[in-house]
Amino acid sequence: MKIGIIGCRGIPNYYGGFEQFAEYLARLLVQKGCEVTVYNSHNHPYQNEIWEGVKIIHKYDPEFRYGTAGQFIYDLNCILDSRKRQFDIIFQLGYTSSSIWGGLLPRKKSIVVTNMDGFEWKRSKYNRFVRSFLLFAERLGVHFSDYLISDSIGIQNYLLEKYNVESTFIPYGTYRVKEYDESFLEGYGIQKKKYSMLVARLEPENNIEIILDGVCSSGISESFLVVGNHETRYGEYLKKKYLCNSHILFMGGIYDIKKLNSLRNFARIYFHGHSVGGTNPSLIEAMGSGAFICAHDNIFNRSILGEDALYFSDSNSVSEAYAEKGFSQYETVKTNNFVKVEELYHWNVIADQYDALFRKLLGMGR
């Protein structure tokens, strides 16, 4: 089975969620006997043609020169190249900058499967024009795909209701973390269970401001770590607003996964404010890290966490959760989330589901 993966900047991951997804999935599918090719940007740090058994094709990506517009050219270059290959499956990650070229996908010789990602057109960082385009791109993504993947039940229901199309639910994956290093805390001047944190892109729809308002109004002065790139307009706004709250620490991005897992595990509460999208990678990873989670109350987060988390909807509910010190249910919740990771979200489980789906689509069932 020959699989081509398009729609990410490349592997190994140096950027974000889809890149990490492609890295883990491609490697595991190769181990199952598939021939997997991933398209990489021409200027990706990894320049070899093979990575852990995965074939790499580098295509010109002018994003460094033209910004977001360059992503459209890169996706076009990848799609045009895929027409020359003999892929059984073209697995497309997202649709934002590729769907306008959907008519060029080689659907007569390859089955096009698209992971529909989240509600990109709902993101508040975009203006009205961009949101309208993203909704149009979503419609094109559905139209030019042979099969759709939803990484959350909420997305699956939305696609059925809006477009009357079925999709297969396969969530994002993670691993259960079994080793932690408390020495990482020393570098930040914090102690085990005497700080809380969040990890997110600093964007309005991730409810950063609501979380921090609640933290401030709680009257608790323990350290609160904000992990994410703050060198943005919204990041600067947040830093200015909370300048007088010295216990709120803007850490910037932390990309060392061992350090991040340890920080999440030793935190008193891990806040997850994402409200737009499907199965968010950072939430699944927090579960695998053994974090005690307080999540924004929405269908995406509840469908994953169920009763094994606290929830907030405004700054008052954040403050109430933050002030609670007991958490007698912590070990139970932690164990329940570990079970979910092992049974539902483990990368091996996810790879098995993709392998089975692709083989079913090709009539190659084992």
VEXDREN-2710 file (C-alpha; in Angstrom, 1 decimal):
% VEXDREN-2710
k/r/px/py/pz
1/MET/0.0/0.0/0.0
2/LYS/1.5/3.3/-1.2
3/ILE/0.5/6.4/0.8
4/GLY/1.4/10.0/0.1
5/ILE/0.9/12.5/2.9
6/ILE/0.4/16.2/2.0
7/GLY/-0.7/19.2/3.9
8/CYS/2.2/19.6/6.4
9/ARG/5.5/21.3/6.4
10/GLY/7.3/18.1/6.8
11/ILE/8.9/15.6/9.1
12/PRO/10.5/15.2/11.6
13/ASN/8.4/17.8/13.4
14/TYR/9.9/21.3/13.7
15/TYR/6.6/23.2/13.7
16/GLY/3.3/22.0/15.0
17/GLY/0.4/19.6/15.4
18/PHE/0.0/18.2/11.8
19/GLU/3.7/17.8/11.5
20/GLN/3.9/15.8/14.7
21/PHE/0.9/13.8/13.6
22/ALA/2.5/13.0/10.2
23/GLU/5.8/12.1/12.0
24/TYR/4.2/9.5/14.3
25/LEU/1.7/8.1/11.9
26/ALA/4.1/7.8/8.9
27/ARG/6.7/5.9/11.0
28/LEU/4.1/3.5/12.4
29/LEU/2.5/2.8/9.0
30/VAL/6.0/1.9/7.6
31/GLN/6.4/-0.5/10.5
32/LYS/3.2/-2.1/9.3
33/GLY/4.6/-2.7/5.9
34/CYS/3.2/0.4/4.1
35/GLU/5.3/2.5/1.7
36/VAL/4.8/6.0/3.0
37/THR/5.9/9.3/1.4
38/VAL/5.7/12.7/3.2
39/TYR/6.0/16.0/1.4
40/ASN/8.4/18.4/3.1
41/SER/9.1/22.1/2.5
42/HIS/12.3/22.6/0.4
43/ASN/13.9/24.5/3.3
44/HIS/12.9/22.0/6.0
45/PRO/15.8/21.4/8.4
46/TYR/15.8/17.7/7.5
47/GLN/17.2/17.4/4.0
48/ASN/17.6/13.6/3.5
49/GLU/15.3/11.6/1.3
50/ILE/14.6/8.9/3.8
51/TRP/13.6/9.3/7.5
52/GLU/13.1/6.1/9.6
53/GLY/11.9/4.3/6.5
54/VAL/9.6/7.1/5.4
55/LYS/10.3/8.6/1.9
56/ILE/10.7/12.4/1.8
57/ILE/9.9/14.6/-1.2
58/HIS/11.0/18.2/-0.9
59/LYS/9.0/20.8/-2.8
60/TYR/9.5/24.5/-3.1
61/ASP/7.7/26.4/-0.3
62/PRO/7.9/30.3/-0.6
63/GLU/6.2/30.9/2.8
64/PHE/9.5/32.4/4.0
65/ARG/9.2/35.0/1.3
66/TYR/5.4/35.6/0.9
67/GLY/4.0/34.6/4.3
68/THR/0.7/32.8/4.4
69/ALA/0.3/33.1/0.6
70/GLY/3.3/31.0/0.2
71/GLN/1.5/28.0/1.7
72/PHE/-0.9/28.0/-1.2
73/ILE/2.0/27.7/-3.7
74/TYR/3.6/25.0/-1.6
75/ASP/0.4/22.9/-1.5
76/LEU/0.0/23.4/-5.3
77/ASN/3.6/22.1/-5.8
78/CYS/2.9/19.1/-3.7
79/ILE/-0.4/18.3/-5.4
80/LEU/1.2/18.6/-8.9
81/ASP/4.0/16.3/-7.9
82/SER/1.5/13.7/-6.5
83/ARG/0.0/13.5/-10.0
84/LYS/3.3/11.9/-11.2
85/ARG/3.3/9.3/-8.5
86/GLN/1.4/6.0/-8.1
87/PHE/0.0/6.5/-4.6
88/ASP/-2.9/4.3/-3.6
89/ILE/-3.9/6.8/-0.9
90/ILE/-3.3/10.5/-0.8
91/PHE/-3.8/11.5/2.8
92/GLN/-4.4/15.3/3.1
93/LEU/-3.9/17.0/6.4
94/GLY/-6.4/19.9/6.5
95/TYR/-7.8/21.9/3.7
96/THR/-7.0/25.6/4.4
97/SER/-4.5/26.3/1.7
98/SER/-4.9/23.2/-0.5
99/SER/-8.6/22.9/-1.2
100/ILE/-8.6/25.6/-4.0
101/TRP/-6.4/23.2/-5.9
102/GLY/-8.6/20.2/-5.1
103/GLY/-9.6/19.7/-8.8
104/LEU/-6.0/18.9/-9.6
105/LEU/-5.8/15.9/-7.2
106/PRO/-5.3/12.7/-9.1
107/ARG/-8.6/11.1/-7.9
108/LYS/-8.8/8.8/-10.9
109/LYS/-5.8/6.8/-9.8
110/SER/-5.6/7.6/-6.0
111/ILE/-8.1/7.7/-3.2
112/VAL/-8.1/11.1/-1.5
113/VAL/-8.6/11.0/2.2
114/THR/-8.8/14.3/4.1
115/ASN/-8.4/15.0/7.8
116/MET/-10.8/17.9/8.2
117/ASP/-9.1/19.4/11.2
118/GLY/-11.3/21.9/13.3
119/PHE/-13.5/24.9/12.6
120/GLU/-10.8/27.1/11.2
121/TRP/-13.4/29.7/10.0
122/LYS/-14.4/30.3/13.7
123/ARG/-11.0/31.5/14.8
124/SER/-11.3/35.0/16.1
125/LYS/-7.9/36.0/15.0
126/TYR/-9.2/36.1/11.4
127/ASN/-11.2/39.0/9.9
128/ARG/-14.5/38.5/8.2
129/PHE/-13.0/38.1/4.7
130/VAL/-10.6/35.4/5.9
131/ARG/-13.4/33.6/7.8
132/SER/-15.6/33.6/4.7
133/PHE/-12.7/32.2/2.6
134/LEU/-12.0/29.5/5.2
135/LEU/-15.7/28.4/5.2
136/PHE/-15.5/28.3/1.4
137/ALA/-12.3/26.2/1.6
138/GLU/-13.9/23.8/4.0
139/ARG/-16.7/23.3/1.5
140/LEU/-14.1/22.6/-1.3
141/GLY/-12.3/20.3/1.0
142/VAL/-15.4/18.2/1.5
143/HIS/-16.2/18.3/-2.3
144/PHE/-12.8/17.2/-3.5
145/SER/-12.2/14.4/-1.1
146/ASP/-13.3/10.8/-1.5
147/TYR/-13.3/10.1/2.2
148/LEU/-13.2/12.3/5.3
149/ILE/-11.6/11.8/8.7
150/SER/-12.9/13.6/11.8
151/ASP/-10.6/13.8/14.8
152/SER/-13.5/14.5/17.2
153/ILE/-17.2/13.5/17.5
154/GLY/-18.1/17.2/17.4
155/ILE/-16.5/17.5/13.9
156/GLN/-18.1/14.3/12.7
157/ASN/-21.6/15.5/13.7
158/TYR/-21.0/18.9/12.2
159/LEU/-20.0/17.4/8.8
160/LEU/-23.0/15.2/8.8
161/GLU/-25.4/18.0/9.7
162/LYS/-23.9/20.7/7.4
163/TYR/-22.8/18.7/4.4
164/ASN/-24.8/15.4/4.8
165/VAL/-21.5/13.5/4.5
166/GLU/-20.3/10.6/6.6
167/SER/-16.8/10.7/8.1
168/THR/-14.7/8.3/10.0
169/PHE/-13.8/9.3/13.6
170/ILE/-10.1/8.7/14.4
171/PRO/-8.7/10.9/17.1
172/TYR/-5.2/12.4/17.5
173/GLY/-2.7/10.2/19.3
174/THR/-0.3/10.4/22.2
175/TYR/1.8/8.1/24.5
176/ARG/1.5/7.5/28.2
177/VAL/4.4/9.1/30.0
178/LYS/6.0/7.0/32.6
179/GLU/9.1/8.9/33.6
180/TYR/9.3/12.5/34.9
181/ASP/12.2/14.7/36.0
182/GLU/11.6/17.0/38.9
183/SER/14.9/18.7/38.4
184/PHE/13.3/20.6/35.5
185/LEU/11.4/22.6/38.1
186/GLU/14.5/24.1/39.6
187/GLY/15.3/26.1/36.6
188/TYR/12.0/27.9/36.8
189/GLY/12.1/28.4/40.6
190/ILE/9.0/26.4/41.2
191/GLN/8.1/23.4/43.3
192/LYS/6.0/20.3/42.7
193/LYS/2.2/20.9/43.0
194/LYS/2.8/24.6/44.0
195/TYR/2.2/26.1/40.5
196/SER/-0.3/25.8/37.8
197/MET/0.0/26.3/34.0
198/LEU/-1.4/26.3/30.5
199/VAL/0.1/25.4/27.1
200/ALA/-1.4/27.1/24.0
201/ARG/-1.0/29.4/21.2
202/LEU/-1.8/32.8/22.6
203/GLU/-4.9/33.5/20.7
204/PRO/-8.3/34.7/21.9
205/GLU/-10.3/31.5/21.1
206/ASN/-8.0/29.6/23.5
207/ASN/-9.4/31.7/26.4
208/ILE/-6.1/32.7/27.8
209/GLU/-7.5/36.0/29.1
210/ILE/-10.4/34.3/30.8
211/ILE/-8.0/31.9/32.5
212/LEU/-5.6/34.6/33.7
213/ASP/-8.5/36.9/34.9
214/GLY/-9.7/34.0/37.0
215/VAL/-6.2/33.3/38.3
216/CYS/-5.8/36.9/39.3
217/SER/-9.2/37.2/41.0
218/SER/-8.6/34.0/43.1
219/GLY/-6.3/35.8/45.4
220/ILE/-3.7/33.0/45.1
221/SER/-0.2/34.1/44.5
222/GLU/1.5/30.8/43.5
223/SER/3.3/30.8/40.2
224/PHE/1.3/30.4/37.0
225/LEU/3.2/29.4/33.8
226/VAL/1.9/30.5/30.4
227/VAL/3.7/28.3/27.9
228/GLY/3.5/29.5/24.3
229/ASN/5.0/32.1/21.9
230/HIS/4.2/35.5/23.3
231/GLU/6.1/37.5/20.6
232/THR/2.8/38.3/18.9
233/ARG/0.4/41.3/19.0
234/TYR/-2.0/39.4/21.3
235/GLY/0.9/38.1/23.4
236/GLU/2.1/41.6/23.9
237/TYR/-1.4/42.7/24.9
238/LEU/-1.5/39.9/27.6
239/LYS/1.9/40.7/29.0
240/LYS/1.0/44.4/29.3
241/LYS/-2.3/43.6/31.0
242/TYR/-0.8/41.3/33.6
243/LEU/2.4/43.2/34.1
244/CYS/1.6/43.9/37.7
245/ASN/0.9/40.2/38.5
246/SER/4.4/39.0/39.1
247/HIS/3.3/35.4/39.7
248/ILE/2.1/35.1/36.1
249/LEU/5.1/33.9/34.1
250/PHE/5.2/34.1/30.3
251/MET/7.6/31.3/29.5
252/GLY/7.6/31.4/25.7
253/GLY/7.4/28.1/23.8
254/ILE/8.9/25.0/25.4
255/TYR/9.5/22.3/22.8
256/ASP/11.5/19.8/24.8
257/ILE/8.8/17.1/25.2
258/LYS/10.4/15.6/28.3
259/LYS/10.5/18.9/30.0
260/LEU/7.0/19.7/29.0
261/ASN/5.6/16.4/30.2
262/SER/7.3/16.8/33.6
263/LEU/6.0/20.4/34.0
264/ARG/2.4/19.2/33.2
265/ASN/2.7/16.3/35.6
266/PHE/4.0/18.2/38.5
267/ALA/1.6/21.2/38.1
268/ARG/-1.3/21.5/40.6
269/ILE/-3.8/22.2/37.8
270/TYR/-3.3/22.2/34.0
271/PHE/-5.7/24.6/32.3
272/HIS/-6.8/23.8/28.8
273/GLY/-8.7/26.7/27.2
274/HIS/-9.1/25.6/23.5
275/SER/-12.6/26.0/22.2
276/VAL/-12.2/25.7/18.5
277/GLY/-11.1/22.5/16.8
278/GLY/-11.2/18.7/17.2
279/THR/-9.1/16.5/19.3
280/ASN/-6.5/19.0/20.4
281/PRO/-2.9/17.5/20.6
282/SER/-2.0/19.4/23.8
283/LEU/-5.0/18.1/25.6
284/ILE/-4.3/14.4/24.7
285/GLU/-0.6/14.9/25.7
286/ALA/-1.6/16.4/29.0
287/MET/-3.7/13.3/29.7
288/GLY/-0.8/11.1/28.8
289/SER/1.4/13.3/31.1
290/GLY/-0.8/12.6/34.2
291/ALA/-1.9/16.2/34.5
292/PHE/-4.9/17.2/36.6
293/ILE/-7.0/19.1/34.0
294/CYS/-9.4/22.0/34.1
295/ALA/-10.8/22.5/30.6
296/HIS/-13.0/24.9/28.8
297/ASP/-16.5/23.6/28.8
298/ASN/-17.3/22.6/25.2
299/ILE/-18.3/19.5/23.3
300/PHE/-14.8/18.8/22.1
301/ASN/-13.2/18.7/25.5
302/ARG/-16.1/17.0/27.2
303/SER/-16.2/14.2/24.5
304/ILE/-12.6/13.4/25.4
305/LEU/-12.4/14.0/29.2
306/GLY/-15.9/13.1/30.3
307/GLU/-16.1/13.3/34.1
308/ASP/-12.3/13.1/34.5
309/ALA/-11.6/16.8/34.7
310/LEU/-12.8/20.1/36.1
311/TYR/-14.5/22.6/33.6
312/PHE/-14.7/26.3/33.3
313/SER/-16.8/28.7/31.2
314/ASP/-15.8/32.1/32.6
315/SER/-13.3/33.7/34.9
316/ASN/-15.4/33.0/37.9
317/SER/-15.4/29.3/37.3
318/VAL/-11.7/29.5/36.7
319/SER/-11.2/31.2/40.0
320/GLU/-13.3/28.6/41.8
321/ALA/-11.3/25.8/40.4
322/TYR/-8.0/27.5/41.0
323/ALA/-8.9/28.1/44.7
324/GLU/-9.8/24.5/45.3
325/LYS/-7.0/22.8/47.1
326/GLY/-8.5/19.4/48.0
327/PHE/-8.7/17.3/44.8
328/SER/-9.3/14.1/46.6
329/GLN/-10.2/12.6/43.2
330/TYR/-6.8/13.5/41.6
331/GLU/-5.4/9.9/41.5
332/THR/-8.7/8.5/40.2
333/VAL/-8.9/11.0/37.5
334/LYS/-5.3/10.5/36.6
335/THR/-5.7/6.8/36.4
336/ASN/-8.9/7.1/34.3
337/ASN/-7.2/9.4/31.8
338/PHE/-4.2/7.0/31.5
339/VAL/-6.7/4.2/30.7
340/LYS/-8.2/6.4/27.9
341/VAL/-4.8/7.1/26.5
342/GLU/-3.9/3.4/26.4
343/GLU/-7.2/2.2/25.0
344/LEU/-8.3/5.1/22.8
345/TYR/-5.6/7.6/22.1
346/HIS/-2.3/5.6/22.0
347/TRP/-0.4/6.1/18.8
348/ASN/-0.3/2.4/18.1
349/VAL/-4.1/2.3/18.4
350/ILE/-4.5/5.3/16.1
351/ALA/-2.1/3.8/13.5
352/ASP/-4.0/0.5/13.5
353/GLN/-7.2/2.4/12.8
354/TYR/-5.7/4.3/9.8
355/ASP/-4.1/1.1/8.5
356/ALA/-7.4/-0.7/8.7
357/LEU/-9.3/2.2/7.1
358/PHE/-6.9/2.6/4.2
359/ARG/-6.9/-1.2/3.5
360/LYS/-10.7/-1.2/3.6
361/LEU/-10.9/1.6/1.1
362/LEU/-8.5/-0.3/-1.2
363/GLY/-10.2/-3.6/-0.7
364/MET/-7.0/-4.9/0.9
365/GLY/-8.5/-6.0/4.2
366/ARG/-6.4/-8.5/6.2
END
